[in-house]
Amino acid sequence: MKITASRHPSTRARIVSSTRFNGLVAVGVMVMVVFPEIAAT
C-alpha cells in the first residue's frame, strides 16, 4: 500500500512542478549571468 501511495499521481505532479520550478530558476540564473555581458558589449 505504501509503494502504491508513493506512486500516486499527486506526488508525480508535485515532482513535475518542482522540476519545472527548478528549470525556471536555472533560466533566471542564466539570464542574470548572460545579461550583464550583453549589456556590456
C-alpha positions, 0 to 999 in steps of 0.5 A: 500500500505504501509503494502504491501511495508513493506512486500516486499521481499527486506526488508525480505532479508535485515532482513535475512542478518542482522540476519545472520550478527548478528549470525556471530558476536555472533560466533566471540564473542564466539570464542574470549571468548572460545579461550583464555581458550583453549589456556590456558589449 
